[in-house]
Amino acid sequence: MGKTTAAIHLAAFLQTQGETLLIDADPNRSATGWAKRGSLPYEVIDEWRSPQRVRNFSHVVIDTQARPVQRDLELLTDSCDLLILPTTPDMLAMDALVLTLECLHTIGANRYRIMLNIIPPKPSRDGETVRSLLQESGMPVFAAGVRRLAAFQKAARAGVLVYEVKDPRAADGWQDYVSVGQEMLEGFGG
């Protein structure tokens, strides 16, 4: 859920900057299902090897399977400006992240950033601890992160963006993605 939620909301942020397309390359078609349940402010398609299609958009976001295979990572890194690796701040997710980072290193990819996602609420310090560990290891990690909020599950069920659901924390969830999006654009001088 965290990976697709990130793709849905980062695409929504990018749509505020220019026409955006979300390509659902996850075999589970989670983003496509989300879009079919409701309404998103950008187009969602389920094919990602269609170069003619993407030329009409300022931004293209690709939602991939949970752990793309090396060939998919090669295709993605060859054709993207930034590969965002959403991860939760827990040991199992860190183990999977290490495998992905090893694969990226093997193929010589360096245009990626780690985004902490589904960060547990305080008093847990898991998000801060993992961010510090990643930074100390020299890993490129966003300073902003996305908190674990029930509003995201409500948005997924309704097929809308988090700010469209009735939940006292919905605006906080959207602001988390705005912060990540702004940081992402600043990294490109925009």
Secondary structure in CASP SS format (residue, H / E / C, confidence):
PFRMAT SS
TARGET T0000
AUTHOR 0000-0000-0000
METHOD secondary structure of the structure
MODEL  1
M C 1.00
G H 1.00
K H 1.00
T H 1.00
T H 1.00
A H 1.00
A H 1.00
I H 1.00
H H 1.00
L H 1.00
A H 1.00
A H 1.00
F H 1.00
L H 1.00
Q H 1.00
T C 1.00
Q C 1.00
G C 1.00
E C 1.00
T E 1.00
L E 1.00
L E 1.00
I E 1.00
D E 1.00
A C 1.00
D C 1.00
P C 1.00
N C 1.00
R C 1.00
S H 1.00
A H 1.00
T H 1.00
G H 1.00
W H 1.00
A H 1.00
K H 1.00
R H 1.00
G C 1.00
S C 1.00
L C 1.00
P C 1.00
Y C 1.00
E E 1.00
V E 1.00
I E 1.00
D C 1.00
E C 1.00
W C 1.00
R C 1.00
S C 1.00
P H 1.00
Q H 1.00
R H 1.00
V H 1.00
R C 1.00
N C 1.00
F C 1.00
S C 1.00
H E 1.00
V E 1.00
V E 1.00
I E 1.00
D E 1.00
T C 1.00
Q C 1.00
A C 1.00
R C 1.00
P C 1.00
V C 1.00
Q H 1.00
R H 1.00
D H 1.00
L H 1.00
E H 1.00
L H 1.00
L H 1.00
T H 1.00
D H 1.00
S H 1.00
C C 1.00
D C 1.00
L C 1.00
L E 1.00
I E 1.00
L E 1.00
P E 1.00
T E 1.00
T C 1.00
P C 1.00
D C 1.00
M H 1.00
L H 1.00
A H 1.00
M H 1.00
D H 1.00
A H 1.00
L H 1.00
V H 1.00
L H 1.00
T H 1.00
L H 1.00
E H 1.00
C H 1.00
L H 1.00
H H 1.00
T H 1.00
I C 1.00
G C 1.00
A C 1.00
N C 1.00
R C 1.00
Y E 1.00
R E 1.00
I E 1.00
M E 1.00
L E 1.00
N C 1.00
I C 1.00
I E 1.00
P C 1.00
P C 1.00
K C 1.00
P C 1.00
S C 1.00
R C 1.00
D H 1.00
G H 1.00
E H 1.00
T H 1.00
V H 1.00
R H 1.00
S H 1.00
L H 1.00
L H 1.00
Q H 1.00
E H 1.00
S C 1.00
G C 1.00
M C 1.00
P C 1.00
V E 1.00
F C 1.00
A C 1.00
A C 1.00
G C 1.00
V C 1.00
R E 1.00
R C 1.00
L C 1.00
A H 1.00
A H 1.00
F H 1.00
Q H 1.00
K H 1.00
A H 1.00
A H 1.00
R H 1.00
A H 1.00
G C 1.00
V C 1.00
L C 1.00
V H 1.00
Y H 1.00
E H 1.00
V C 1.00
K C 1.00
D C 1.00
P C 1.00
R C 1.00
A H 1.00
A H 1.00
D H 1.00
G H 1.00
W H 1.00
Q H 1.00
D H 1.00
Y H 1.00
V H 1.00
S H 1.00
V H 1.00
G H 1.00
Q H 1.00
E H 1.00
M H 1.00
L H 1.00
E H 1.00
G C 1.00
F C 1.00
G C 1.00
G C 1.00
END
